[in-house]
Amino acid sequence: MDTLVDIALVWLVVLLGACAVRVVGARSSVARILALDTLVLVLIGLLVLYSASRGVSYFLDAALILALLGFVATLAAARYYGRGRLFG
């Protein structure tokens, strides 16, 4: 089981790097928003898997906070892109 967790951790780190490259290299705002949202989701998966492998719960708290902030940030970015303003 430990080998599978280690493989999954390495795979998530590779995906994290690929998403970071995509965020930096994206040409349009929509692609950048989607890549950043995917980067947050991969980071959440990495935190949850690391928490499960180490047996500590505070990484789960960080993953939950990151999920809430990521949702709000994606919603705000999409609204700003679609309407040109955040409120109103």
Distance bins in CASP14 RR format, pairs under 12 A and 6 or more apart:
PFRMAT RR
TARGET T0000
AUTHOR 0000-0000-0000
RMODE 2
METHOD distances of the structure
MODEL  1
1 7 0 0 0 0 0 1 0 0 0 0 0
1 8 0 0 0 0 0 1 0 0 0 0 0
1 52 0 0 0 0 0 1 0 0 0 0 0
1 53 0 0 0 0 1 0 0 0 0 0 0
2 8 0 0 0 0 0 1 0 0 0 0 0
2 9 0 0 0 0 0 1 0 0 0 0 0
2 52 0 0 0 0 0 1 0 0 0 0 0
2 53 1 0 0 1 0 0 0 0 0 0 0
2 54 0 0 0 0 0 1 0 0 0 0 0
3 9 0 0 0 0 0 1 0 0 0 0 0
3 10 0 0 0 0 0 1 0 0 0 0 0
3 53 0 0 0 0 0 1 0 0 0 0 0
4 10 0 0 0 0 0 1 0 0 0 0 0
4 11 0 0 0 0 0 1 0 0 0 0 0
4 49 0 0 0 0 0 1 0 0 0 0 0
4 52 0 0 0 0 0 1 0 0 0 0 0
4 53 0 0 0 0 0 1 0 0 0 0 0
5 11 0 0 0 0 0 1 0 0 0 0 0
5 12 0 0 0 0 0 1 0 0 0 0 0
5 46 0 0 0 0 0 1 0 0 0 0 0
5 48 0 0 0 0 0 1 0 0 0 0 0
5 49 1 0 0 1 0 0 0 0 0 0 0
5 50 0 0 0 0 1 0 0 0 0 0 0
5 51 0 0 0 0 0 1 0 0 0 0 0
5 52 1 0 0 1 0 0 0 0 0 0 0
5 53 1 0 1 0 0 0 0 0 0 0 0
5 54 0 0 0 0 1 0 0 0 0 0 0
5 55 0 0 0 0 0 1 0 0 0 0 0
6 12 0 0 0 0 0 1 0 0 0 0 0
6 13 0 0 0 0 0 1 0 0 0 0 0
6 49 0 0 0 0 1 0 0 0 0 0 0
6 50 0 0 0 0 0 1 0 0 0 0 0
6 53 1 0 0 1 0 0 0 0 0 0 0
7 13 0 0 0 0 0 1 0 0 0 0 0
7 14 0 0 0 0 0 1 0 0 0 0 0
7 49 0 0 0 0 0 1 0 0 0 0 0
7 53 0 0 0 0 0 1 0 0 0 0 0
8 14 0 0 0 0 0 1 0 0 0 0 0
8 15 0 0 0 0 0 1 0 0 0 0 0
8 42 0 0 0 0 0 1 0 0 0 0 0
8 45 0 0 0 0 1 0 0 0 0 0 0
8 46 0 0 0 0 1 0 0 0 0 0 0
8 48 0 0 0 0 0 1 0 0 0 0 0
8 49 1 0 1 0 0 0 0 0 0 0 0
8 50 0 0 0 0 1 0 0 0 0 0 0
8 52 0 0 0 0 1 0 0 0 0 0 0
8 53 0 0 0 0 1 0 0 0 0 0 0
9 15 0 0 0 0 0 1 0 0 0 0 0
9 16 0 0 0 0 0 1 0 0 0 0 0
9 42 0 0 0 0 0 1 0 0 0 0 0
9 45 0 0 0 0 1 0 0 0 0 0 0
9 46 1 0 0 1 0 0 0 0 0 0 0
9 47 0 0 0 0 0 1 0 0 0 0 0
9 48 0 0 0 0 0 1 0 0 0 0 0
9 49 1 0 1 0 0 0 0 0 0 0 0
9 50 1 0 0 1 0 0 0 0 0 0 0
9 51 0 0 0 0 0 1 0 0 0 0 0
9 52 0 0 0 0 0 1 0 0 0 0 0
9 53 1 0 0 1 0 0 0 0 0 0 0
9 54 0 0 0 0 0 1 0 0 0 0 0
10 16 0 0 0 0 0 1 0 0 0 0 0
10 17 0 0 0 0 0 1 0 0 0 0 0
10 46 0 0 0 0 0 1 0 0 0 0 0
10 49 0 0 0 0 0 1 0 0 0 0 0
10 50 0 0 0 0 0 1 0 0 0 0 0
11 17 0 0 0 0 0 1 0 0 0 0 0
11 18 0 0 0 0 0 1 0 0 0 0 0
11 42 0 0 0 0 1 0 0 0 0 0 0
11 45 0 0 0 0 0 1 0 0 0 0 0
11 46 0 0 0 0 1 0 0 0 0 0 0
11 49 0 0 0 0 1 0 0 0 0 0 0
12 18 0 0 0 0 0 1 0 0 0 0 0
12 19 0 0 0 0 0 1 0 0 0 0 0
12 38 0 0 0 0 0 1 0 0 0 0 0
12 39 0 0 0 0 0 1 0 0 0 0 0
12 41 0 0 0 0 0 1 0 0 0 0 0
12 42 1 0 1 0 0 0 0 0 0 0 0
12 43 0 0 0 0 1 0 0 0 0 0 0
12 44 0 0 0 0 1 0 0 0 0 0 0
12 45 1 0 0 1 0 0 0 0 0 0 0
12 46 1 0 1 0 0 0 0 0 0 0 0
12 47 0 0 0 0 1 0 0 0 0 0 0
12 48 0 0 0 0 1 0 0 0 0 0 0
12 49 1 0 0 1 0 0 0 0 0 0 0
12 50 0 0 0 0 1 0 0 0 0 0 0
12 53 0 0 0 0 0 1 0 0 0 0 0
13 19 0 0 0 0 0 1 0 0 0 0 0
13 20 0 0 0 0 0 1 0 0 0 0 0
13 42 0 0 0 0 1 0 0 0 0 0 0
13 43 0 0 0 0 0 1 0 0 0 0 0
13 45 0 0 0 0 0 1 0 0 0 0 0
13 46 1 0 0 1 0 0 0 0 0 0 0
13 49 0 0 0 0 0 1 0 0 0 0 0
13 50 0 0 0 0 0 1 0 0 0 0 0
14 20 0 0 0 0 0 1 0 0 0 0 0
14 21 0 0 0 0 0 1 0 0 0 0 0
14 42 0 0 0 0 1 0 0 0 0 0 0
14 46 0 0 0 0 0 1 0 0 0 0 0
15 21 0 0 0 0 0 1 0 0 0 0 0
15 22 0 0 0 0 0 1 0 0 0 0 0
15 35 0 0 0 0 0 1 0 0 0 0 0
15 38 0 0 0 0 1 0 0 0 0 0 0
15 39 0 0 0 0 1 0 0 0 0 0 0
15 41 0 0 0 0 1 0 0 0 0 0 0
15 42 1 0 1 0 0 0 0 0 0 0 0
15 43 0 0 0 0 1 0 0 0 0 0 0
15 44 0 0 0 0 0 1 0 0 0 0 0
15 45 0 0 0 0 1 0 0 0 0 0 0
15 46 0 0 0 0 1 0 0 0 0 0 0
15 49 0 0 0 0 0 1 0 0 0 0 0
16 22 0 0 0 0 0 1 0 0 0 0 0
16 23 0 0 0 0 0 1 0 0 0 0 0
16 35 0 0 0 0 0 1 0 0 0 0 0
16 38 0 0 0 0 1 0 0 0 0 0 0
16 39 1 0 0 1 0 0 0 0 0 0 0
16 40 0 0 0 0 0 1 0 0 0 0 0
16 41 0 0 0 0 0 1 0 0 0 0 0
16 42 1 0 1 0 0 0 0 0 0 0 0
16 43 1 0 0 1 0 0 0 0 0 0 0
16 44 0 0 0 0 0 1 0 0 0 0 0
16 45 0 0 0 0 1 0 0 0 0 0 0
16 46 1 0 0 1 0 0 0 0 0 0 0
16 47 0 0 0 0 0 1 0 0 0 0 0
16 49 0 0 0 0 0 1 0 0 0 0 0
17 23 0 0 0 0 1 0 0 0 0 0 0
17 24 0 0 0 0 0 1 0 0 0 0 0
17 35 0 0 0 0 0 1 0 0 0 0 0
17 38 0 0 0 0 0 1 0 0 0 0 0
17 39 0 0 0 0 1 0 0 0 0 0 0
17 42 0 0 0 0 1 0 0 0 0 0 0
17 43 0 0 0 0 0 1 0 0 0 0 0
17 46 0 0 0 0 0 1 0 0 0 0 0
18 24 0 0 0 0 0 1 0 0 0 0 0
18 25 0 0 0 0 0 1 0 0 0 0 0
18 35 0 0 0 0 1 0 0 0 0 0 0
18 38 0 0 0 0 1 0 0 0 0 0 0
18 39 0 0 0 0 1 0 0 0 0 0 0
18 42 0 0 0 0 1 0 0 0 0 0 0
19 25 0 0 0 0 0 1 0 0 0 0 0
19 26 0 0 0 0 0 1 0 0 0 0 0
19 31 0 0 0 0 0 1 0 0 0 0 0
19 32 0 0 0 0 0 1 0 0 0 0 0
19 34 0 0 0 0 1 0 0 0 0 0 0
19 35 1 0 1 0 0 0 0 0 0 0 0
19 36 1 0 0 1 0 0 0 0 0 0 0
19 37 0 0 0 0 1 0 0 0 0 0 0
19 38 1 0 1 0 0 0 0 0 0 0 0
19 39 1 1 0 0 0 0 0 0 0 0 0
19 40 0 0 0 0 1 0 0 0 0 0 0
19 41 0 0 0 0 1 0 0 0 0 0 0
19 42 1 0 1 0 0 0 0 0 0 0 0
19 43 0 0 0 0 1 0 0 0 0 0 0
19 44 0 0 0 0 0 1 0 0 0 0 0
19 46 0 0 0 0 0 1 0 0 0 0 0
20 26 0 0 0 0 0 1 0 0 0 0 0
20 32 0 0 0 0 0 1 0 0 0 0 0
20 35 0 0 0 0 1 0 0 0 0 0 0
20 36 0 0 0 0 1 0 0 0 0 0 0
20 38 0 0 0 0 0 1 0 0 0 0 0
20 39 1 0 0 1 0 0 0 0 0 0 0
20 40 0 0 0 0 0 1 0 0 0 0 0
20 42 0 0 0 0 1 0 0 0 0 0 0
20 43 0 0 0 0 1 0 0 0 0 0 0
21 35 0 0 0 0 1 0 0 0 0 0 0
21 38 0 0 0 0 0 1 0 0 0 0 0
21 39 0 0 0 0 1 0 0 0 0 0 0
22 28 0 0 0 0 0 1 0 0 0 0 0
22 31 1 0 0 1 0 0 0 0 0 0 0
22 32 0 0 0 0 1 0 0 0 0 0 0
22 33 0 0 0 0 0 1 0 0 0 0 0
22 34 0 0 0 0 1 0 0 0 0 0 0
22 35 1 0 1 0 0 0 0 0 0 0 0
22 36 0 0 0 0 1 0 0 0 0 0 0
22 37 0 0 0 0 0 1 0 0 0 0 0
22 38 1 0 0 1 0 0 0 0 0 0 0
22 39 1 0 0 1 0 0 0 0 0 0 0
22 42 0 0 0 0 0 1 0 0 0 0 0
23 29 0 0 0 0 0 1 0 0 0 0 0
23 31 0 0 0 0 1 0 0 0 0 0 0
23 32 1 0 0 1 0 0 0 0 0 0 0
23 33 0 0 0 0 1 0 0 0 0 0 0
23 34 0 0 0 0 1 0 0 0 0 0 0
23 35 1 0 1 0 0 0 0 0 0 0 0
23 36 1 0 1 0 0 0 0 0 0 0 0
23 37 0 0 0 0 1 0 0 0 0 0 0
23 38 0 0 0 0 1 0 0 0 0 0 0
23 39 1 0 1 0 0 0 0 0 0 0 0
23 40 0 0 0 0 0 1 0 0 0 0 0
23 42 0 0 0 0 0 1 0 0 0 0 0
23 43 0 0 0 0 0 1 0 0 0 0 0
24 31 0 0 0 0 0 1 0 0 0 0 0
24 32 0 0 0 0 1 0 0 0 0 0 0
24 35 0 0 0 0 1 0 0 0 0 0 0
24 36 0 0 0 0 0 1 0 0 0 0 0
24 39 0 0 0 0 0 1 0 0 0 0 0
25 31 0 0 0 0 1 0 0 0 0 0 0
25 32 0 0 0 0 1 0 0 0 0 0 0
25 35 0 0 0 0 1 0 0 0 0 0 0
25 36 0 0 0 0 0 1 0 0 0 0 0
26 32 1 0 1 0 0 0 0 0 0 0 0
26 33 0 0 0 0 1 0 0 0 0 0 0
26 34 0 0 0 0 1 0 0 0 0 0 0
26 35 1 0 1 0 0 0 0 0 0 0 0
26 36 0 0 0 0 1 0 0 0 0 0 0
26 37 0 0 0 0 0 1 0 0 0 0 0
26 38 0 0 0 0 0 1 0 0 0 0 0
26 39 0 0 0 0 0 1 0 0 0 0 0
27 35 0 0 0 0 0 1 0 0 0 0 0
28 34 0 0 0 0 1 0 0 0 0 0 0
28 35 0 0 0 0 0 1 0 0 0 0 0
28 81 0 0 0 0 1 0 0 0 0 0 0
29 35 0 0 0 0 0 1 0 0 0 0 0
29 36 0 0 0 0 0 1 0 0 0 0 0
29 77 0 0 0 0 1 0 0 0 0 0 0
29 78 0 0 0 0 1 0 0 0 0 0 0
29 80 0 0 0 0 1 0 0 0 0 0 0
29 81 1 0 1 0 0 0 0 0 0 0 0
29 82 0 0 0 0 1 0 0 0 0 0 0
29 84 0 0 0 0 0 1 0 0 0 0 0
30 36 0 0 0 0 0 1 0 0 0 0 0
30 37 0 0 0 0 0 1 0 0 0 0 0
30 74 0 0 0 0 0 1 0 0 0 0 0
30 77 0 0 0 0 1 0 0 0 0 0 0
30 78 0 0 0 0 1 0 0 0 0 0 0
30 80 0 0 0 0 0 1 0 0 0 0 0
30 81 1 0 0 1 0 0 0 0 0 0 0
30 82 0 0 0 0 1 0 0 0 0 0 0
31 37 0 0 0 0 0 1 0 0 0 0 0
31 38 0 0 0 0 0 1 0 0 0 0 0
31 77 0 0 0 0 0 1 0 0 0 0 0
31 81 0 0 0 0 0 1 0 0 0 0 0
32 38 0 0 0 0 0 1 0 0 0 0 0
32 39 0 0 0 0 0 1 0 0 0 0 0
32 74 0 0 0 0 0 1 0 0 0 0 0
32 77 0 0 0 0 1 0 0 0 0 0 0
32 78 0 0 0 0 0 1 0 0 0 0 0
32 81 0 0 0 0 1 0 0 0 0 0 0
33 39 0 0 0 0 0 1 0 0 0 0 0
33 40 0 0 0 0 0 1 0 0 0 0 0
33 70 0 0 0 0 0 1 0 0 0 0 0
33 73 0 0 0 0 1 0 0 0 0 0 0
33 74 1 0 0 1 0 0 0 0 0 0 0
33 75 0 0 0 0 0 1 0 0 0 0 0
33 76 0 0 0 0 1 0 0 0 0 0 0
33 77 1 0 1 0 0 0 0 0 0 0 0
33 78 1 0 0 1 0 0 0 0 0 0 0
33 79 0 0 0 0 0 1 0 0 0 0 0
33 80 0 0 0 0 1 0 0 0 0 0 0
33 81 1 0 0 1 0 0 0 0 0 0 0
33 82 0 0 0 0 0 1 0 0 0 0 0
34 40 0 0 0 0 0 1 0 0 0 0 0
34 41 0 0 0 0 0 1 0 0 0 0 0
34 74 0 0 0 0 1 0 0 0 0 0 0
34 77 0 0 0 0 1 0 0 0 0 0 0
34 78 0 0 0 0 1 0 0 0 0 0 0
34 81 0 0 0 0 0 1 0 0 0 0 0
35 41 0 0 0 0 0 1 0 0 0 0 0
35 42 0 0 0 0 0 1 0 0 0 0 0
35 74 0 0 0 0 0 1 0 0 0 0 0
35 77 0 0 0 0 0 1 0 0 0 0 0
36 42 0 0 0 0 0 1 0 0 0 0 0
36 43 0 0 0 0 0 1 0 0 0 0 0
36 69 0 0 0 0 0 1 0 0 0 0 0
36 70 0 0 0 0 1 0 0 0 0 0 0
36 73 1 0 0 1 0 0 0 0 0 0 0
36 74 1 0 0 1 0 0 0 0 0 0 0
36 76 0 0 0 0 0 1 0 0 0 0 0
36 77 1 0 0 1 0 0 0 0 0 0 0
36 78 0 0 0 0 0 1 0 0 0 0 0
37 43 0 0 0 0 0 1 0 0 0 0 0
37 44 0 0 0 0 0 1 0 0 0 0 0
37 66 0 0 0 0 0 1 0 0 0 0 0
37 67 0 0 0 0 0 1 0 0 0 0 0
37 69 0 0 0 0 0 1 0 0 0 0 0
37 70 1 0 0 1 0 0 0 0 0 0 0
37 71 0 0 0 0 1 0 0 0 0 0 0
37 72 0 0 0 0 0 1 0 0 0 0 0
37 73 0 0 0 0 1 0 0 0 0 0 0
37 74 1 0 1 0 0 0 0 0 0 0 0
37 75 0 0 0 0 1 0 0 0 0 0 0
37 76 0 0 0 0 0 1 0 0 0 0 0
37 77 0 0 0 0 1 0 0 0 0 0 0
37 78 0 0 0 0 1 0 0 0 0 0 0
38 44 0 0 0 0 0 1 0 0 0 0 0
38 45 0 0 0 0 0 1 0 0 0 0 0
38 70 0 0 0 0 0 1 0 0 0 0 0
38 74 0 0 0 0 0 1 0 0 0 0 0
39 45 0 0 0 0 0 1 0 0 0 0 0
39 46 0 0 0 0 0 1 0 0 0 0 0
39 66 0 0 0 0 0 1 0 0 0 0 0
39 70 0 0 0 0 1 0 0 0 0 0 0
39 73 0 0 0 0 0 1 0 0 0 0 0
39 74 0 0 0 0 0 1 0 0 0 0 0
40 46 0 0 0 0 0 1 0 0 0 0 0
40 47 0 0 0 0 0 1 0 0 0 0 0
40 63 0 0 0 0 0 1 0 0 0 0 0
40 65 0 0 0 0 0 1 0 0 0 0 0
40 66 1 0 0 1 0 0 0 0 0 0 0
40 67 1 0 0 1 0 0 0 0 0 0 0
40 68 0 0 0 0 0 1 0 0 0 0 0
40 69 0 0 0 0 1 0 0 0 0 0 0
40 70 1 0 1 0 0 0 0 0 0 0 0
40 71 0 0 0 0 1 0 0 0 0 0 0
40 72 0 0 0 0 0 1 0 0 0 0 0
40 73 1 0 0 1 0 0 0 0 0 0 0
40 74 1 0 0 1 0 0 0 0 0 0 0
40 77 0 0 0 0 0 1 0 0 0 0 0
41 47 0 0 0 0 0 1 0 0 0 0 0
41 48 0 0 0 0 0 1 0 0 0 0 0
41 63 0 0 0 0 0 1 0 0 0 0 0
41 66 0 0 0 0 1 0 0 0 0 0 0
41 67 0 0 0 0 1 0 0 0 0 0 0
41 70 0 0 0 0 1 0 0 0 0 0 0
41 71 0 0 0 0 0 1 0 0 0 0 0
41 74 0 0 0 0 1 0 0 0 0 0 0
42 48 0 0 0 0 0 1 0 0 0 0 0
42 49 0 0 0 0 0 1 0 0 0 0 0
42 63 0 0 0 0 0 1 0 0 0 0 0
42 66 0 0 0 0 0 1 0 0 0 0 0
43 49 0 0 0 0 0 1 0 0 0 0 0
43 50 0 0 0 0 0 1 0 0 0 0 0
43 59 0 0 0 0 0 1 0 0 0 0 0
43 62 0 0 0 0 1 0 0 0 0 0 0
43 63 0 0 0 0 1 0 0 0 0 0 0
43 65 0 0 0 0 0 1 0 0 0 0 0
43 66 1 0 0 1 0 0 0 0 0 0 0
43 67 0 0 0 0 1 0 0 0 0 0 0
43 69 0 0 0 0 0 1 0 0 0 0 0
43 70 0 0 0 0 1 0 0 0 0 0 0
44 50 0 0 0 0 0 1 0 0 0 0 0
44 51 0 0 0 0 0 1 0 0 0 0 0
44 59 0 0 0 0 0 1 0 0 0 0 0
44 60 0 0 0 0 1 0 0 0 0 0 0
44 61 0 0 0 0 0 1 0 0 0 0 0
44 62 0 0 0 0 1 0 0 0 0 0 0
44 63 1 0 1 0 0 0 0 0 0 0 0
44 64 0 0 0 0 1 0 0 0 0 0 0
44 65 0 0 0 0 1 0 0 0 0 0 0
44 66 1 0 1 0 0 0 0 0 0 0 0
44 67 1 0 1 0 0 0 0 0 0 0 0
44 68 0 0 0 0 0 1 0 0 0 0 0
44 69 0 0 0 0 0 1 0 0 0 0 0
44 70 0 0 0 0 1 0 0 0 0 0 0
44 71 0 0 0 0 0 1 0 0 0 0 0
45 51 0 0 0 0 1 0 0 0 0 0 0
45 52 0 0 0 0 1 0 0 0 0 0 0
45 53 0 0 0 0 0 1 0 0 0 0 0
45 59 0 0 0 0 1 0 0 0 0 0 0
45 60 0 0 0 0 0 1 0 0 0 0 0
45 62 0 0 0 0 0 1 0 0 0 0 0
45 63 1 0 0 1 0 0 0 0 0 0 0
45 64 0 0 0 0 0 1 0 0 0 0 0
45 66 0 0 0 0 1 0 0 0 0 0 0
45 67 0 0 0 0 1 0 0 0 0 0 0
46 52 0 0 0 0 0 1 0 0 0 0 0
46 53 0 0 0 0 0 1 0 0 0 0 0
46 59 0 0 0 0 1 0 0 0 0 0 0
46 62 0 0 0 0 0 1 0 0 0 0 0
46 63 0 0 0 0 1 0 0 0 0 0 0
46 66 0 0 0 0 0 1 0 0 0 0 0
47 53 0 0 0 0 0 1 0 0 0 0 0
47 54 0 0 0 0 0 1 0 0 0 0 0
47 56 0 0 0 0 0 1 0 0 0 0 0
47 57 0 0 0 0 0 1 0 0 0 0 0
47 58 0 0 0 0 1 0 0 0 0 0 0
47 59 1 0 1 0 0 0 0 0 0 0 0
47 60 1 0 0 1 0 0 0 0 0 0 0
47 61 0 0 0 0 1 0 0 0 0 0 0
47 62 1 0 1 0 0 0 0 0 0 0 0
47 63 1 1 0 0 0 0 0 0 0 0 0
47 64 0 0 0 0 1 0 0 0 0 0 0
47 65 0 0 0 0 1 0 0 0 0 0 0
47 66 1 0 0 1 0 0 0 0 0 0 0
47 67 0 0 0 0 1 0 0 0 0 0 0
48 54 0 0 0 0 0 1 0 0 0 0 0
48 55 0 0 0 0 0 1 0 0 0 0 0
48 56 0 0 0 0 0 1 0 0 0 0 0
48 57 0 0 0 0 0 1 0 0 0 0 0
48 59 1 0 0 1 0 0 0 0 0 0 0
48 60 1 0 0 1 0 0 0 0 0 0 0
48 61 0 0 0 0 0 1 0 0 0 0 0
48 62 0 0 0 0 1 0 0 0 0 0 0
48 63 1 0 1 0 0 0 0 0 0 0 0
48 64 0 0 0 0 1 0 0 0 0 0 0
48 66 0 0 0 0 0 1 0 0 0 0 0
48 67 0 0 0 0 1 0 0 0 0 0 0
49 55 0 0 0 0 0 1 0 0 0 0 0
49 59 0 0 0 0 1 0 0 0 0 0 0
49 60 0 0 0 0 0 1 0 0 0 0 0
49 63 0 0 0 0 1 0 0 0 0 0 0
50 56 0 0 0 0 1 0 0 0 0 0 0
50 57 0 0 0 0 0 1 0 0 0 0 0
50 58 0 0 0 0 0 1 0 0 0 0 0
50 59 1 0 1 0 0 0 0 0 0 0 0
50 60 0 0 0 0 1 0 0 0 0 0 0
50 62 0 0 0 0 1 0 0 0 0 0 0
50 63 0 0 0 0 1 0 0 0 0 0 0
51 57 1 0 0 1 0 0 0 0 0 0 0
51 58 1 0 0 1 0 0 0 0 0 0 0
51 59 1 1 0 0 0 0 0 0 0 0 0
51 60 1 0 1 0 0 0 0 0 0 0 0
51 61 0 0 0 0 1 0 0 0 0 0 0
51 62 0 0 0 0 1 0 0 0 0 0 0
51 63 1 0 0 1 0 0 0 0 0 0 0
51 64 0 0 0 0 0 1 0 0 0 0 0
52 59 0 0 0 0 1 0 0 0 0 0 0
52 60 0 0 0 0 1 0 0 0 0 0 0
52 63 0 0 0 0 0 1 0 0 0 0 0
53 59 0 0 0 0 1 0 0 0 0 0 0
54 60 0 0 0 0 0 1 0 0 0 0 0
56 62 0 0 0 0 0 1 0 0 0 0 0
56 63 0 0 0 0 0 1 0 0 0 0 0
57 63 0 0 0 0 0 1 0 0 0 0 0
57 64 0 0 0 0 0 1 0 0 0 0 0
58 64 0 0 0 0 0 1 0 0 0 0 0
58 65 0 0 0 0 0 1 0 0 0 0 0
59 65 0 0 0 0 0 1 0 0 0 0 0
59 66 0 0 0 0 0 1 0 0 0 0 0
60 66 0 0 0 0 0 1 0 0 0 0 0
60 67 0 0 0 0 0 1 0 0 0 0 0
61 67 0 0 0 0 0 1 0 0 0 0 0
61 68 0 0 0 0 0 1 0 0 0 0 0
62 68 0 0 0 0 0 1 0 0 0 0 0
62 69 0 0 0 0 0 1 0 0 0 0 0
63 69 0 0 0 0 0 1 0 0 0 0 0
63 70 0 0 0 0 0 1 0 0 0 0 0
64 70 0 0 0 0 0 1 0 0 0 0 0
64 71 0 0 0 0 0 1 0 0 0 0 0
65 71 0 0 0 0 0 1 0 0 0 0 0
65 72 0 0 0 0 0 1 0 0 0 0 0
66 72 0 0 0 0 0 1 0 0 0 0 0
66 73 0 0 0 0 0 1 0 0 0 0 0
66 74 0 0 0 0 0 1 0 0 0 0 0
67 73 0 0 0 0 0 1 0 0 0 0 0
67 74 0 0 0 0 0 1 0 0 0 0 0
68 74 0 0 0 0 0 1 0 0 0 0 0
68 75 0 0 0 0 0 1 0 0 0 0 0
69 75 0 0 0 0 0 1 0 0 0 0 0
69 76 0 0 0 0 0 1 0 0 0 0 0
70 76 0 0 0 0 1 0 0 0 0 0 0
70 77 0 0 0 0 1 0 0 0 0 0 0
70 78 0 0 0 0 0 1 0 0 0 0 0
71 77 0 0 0 0 0 1 0 0 0 0 0
71 78 0 0 0 0 0 1 0 0 0 0 0
72 78 0 0 0 0 0 1 0 0 0 0 0
72 79 0 0 0 0 0 1 0 0 0 0 0
72 86 0 0 0 0 0 1 0 0 0 0 0
73 79 0 0 0 0 0 1 0 0 0 0 0
73 80 0 0 0 0 0 1 0 0 0 0 0
73 86 0 0 0 0 0 1 0 0 0 0 0
74 80 0 0 0 0 0 1 0 0 0 0 0
74 81 0 0 0 0 0 1 0 0 0 0 0
75 81 0 0 0 0 0 1 0 0 0 0 0
75 82 0 0 0 0 0 1 0 0 0 0 0
75 86 0 0 0 0 1 0 0 0 0 0 0
76 82 0 0 0 0 0 1 0 0 0 0 0
76 83 0 0 0 0 0 1 0 0 0 0 0
76 84 0 0 0 0 0 1 0 0 0 0 0
76 85 0 0 0 0 0 1 0 0 0 0 0
76 86 1 0 1 0 0 0 0 0 0 0 0
76 87 0 0 0 0 1 0 0 0 0 0 0
77 83 0 0 0 0 0 1 0 0 0 0 0
77 84 0 0 0 0 0 1 0 0 0 0 0
77 86 0 0 0 0 1 0 0 0 0 0 0
78 84 0 0 0 0 0 1 0 0 0 0 0
78 86 0 0 0 0 0 1 0 0 0 0 0
79 85 0 0 0 0 1 0 0 0 0 0 0
79 86 1 0 0 1 0 0 0 0 0 0 0
79 87 0 0 0 0 1 0 0 0 0 0 0
79 88 0 0 0 0 1 0 0 0 0 0 0
80 86 1 0 1 0 0 0 0 0 0 0 0
80 87 0 0 0 0 1 0 0 0 0 0 0
80 88 0 0 0 0 0 1 0 0 0 0 0
END
